[in-house]
Amino acid sequence: MKTKSLQEDKISIITLGCSKNVVDSEHIMTHLSKHGYDVVHDKWHKGRNIVIINTCGFVEKAKEESINTILEFAEAKNAGKIEKLYVSGCLSARYKEVLEKEIPEVDAFFGTNDVKFLLKALKVDYRKELLGERLLSTPKHYAYLKISEGCNRTCSFCAIPLMRGKHISKSIEEVVAEAQALADQGVSEIVLIAQELTYYGLDVYRKRKLPDLLYRLNDVTGIKWIRLHYAYPAQFPLELLDAMTACEKVCKYLDMPLQHASDKVLLSMRRNISQEEMRSLINLIREKIPDITLRTTMLVGYPGEEEEDFDMLCRFVEEMQFDRMGVFTYSHEEGTRAYVLTDNIPQSEKERRASFLMDIQEHISLNKNLKKIGQATTVLIDKKESGFFIGRTEADSPEVDNEVLIKDKGYNFNPGDFVQVKIIDAEAFDLHAEPLSDN
């Protein structure tokens, strides 16, 4: 019987979870494509005989989504719709042995650091020289650029170190080379990502080197916006603020997850910072960069979070007036330091607190957006949809922040265009604009 050739195999990669997973999937896609595979991202249709699911295992909801997706394609394999099913990523790294027993339809499970073995299963050699190349799954004008892997922090609620290991920084030269390669592909915005950006360089250079990296990236031809995700507040390197001010391509935008504002909860979370220290840091950042956009993330329903702790968090959010904020509910994860605590807050109460806190942020966001009416700003066009051009300002990161809607009146705009607009209306999480006449 004739053996199926490599070129006849068609692969779908399904990515779940965070932007770090997106980057991992893009590197896998690049290797497969260079080896002759027909590969697509985040979709499956008849004719795709191999499926790779890159999973998330961060919190309970993410784990459920990953497991449900695996089961969906396990059924497809049983029905003869696909021939091979591989699972990679965080969930696979954390629960490989259990998953192998429970879902035998999967041909093989691979962890976050097992890309070489996944490729080998598909008869593809891992080629280090391809690290600077990327087959993008995002719109071609922006890309995520991972500058390190893993995390050395010991936050009690977080399972990331269990799945991604210790912090490992890329070299400055490697990051700059990848940024230039992305720019050569037409990328104009890079979003720097890591589990903790501000730790960057300590393991390789014995010094925090994020500011030095920004100076180097600022010189990359073709890149216009450089965005920062995610900064850790404790031991924050203040020289980073000088670099953000000096580098004109670095967006005045910082994503700094704070998680809580009760000193009692912060101590149990092992966040190594107090509410007053956070307040002082935020005020200093705003003093140094008055027009900065600050995004944060808060966690509610942590074990032992009493009503007074939650009230303190709400007051802190109202006081600090963050430009952007996300909220997630505590998930009791085995293997974490918090797992020995009693998960004593019902899920319904966790959800109530999350909704209440987001209501506060929605009001803050609306007030901030209303003040922008009449202002001129630059918008990066992401897509055209339902009669609107949809884009973002320097203050907005892809997927998670506000969008700017421009009603299509025959404008000749394309994704990746930078357009000068005037804000004409505002909602809590969206702005409406019209182009200025000199576009």
Secondary structure, 3 states (H helix, E strand, C coil): CCCCCHHHCEEEEEECCCHHHHHHHHHHHHHHHHCCCEEEECCCCCCCCEEEEEECCCCHHHHHHHHHHHHHHHHHHHCCCCCEEEEEEHHHHHHHHHHHHHCCCCCEECCCCCHHHHHHHCCCCCCHHHHHCCCCCCCCCEEEEECEECCCCCCCCCCHHHHHCCCEECCHHHHHHHHHHHHHCCCCEEEEECCCHHHCCHHHHCCCCHHHHHHHHCCCCCCCEEEEECCCCCCCCCHHHHHHHHCCCEEEEEECCCECCCHHHHHHHCCCCCHHHHHHHHHHHHHHCCCCEEEEEEEECCCCCCHHHHHHHHHHHHHHCCCEEEEEECCCCCCCHHHHCCCCCCHHHHHHHHHHHHHHHHHHHHHHHHCCCCCEEEEEEEEEECCEEEEECCCCCCCCCCEEEEECCCCCCCCCCEEEEEEEEECCCEEEEEECCCC
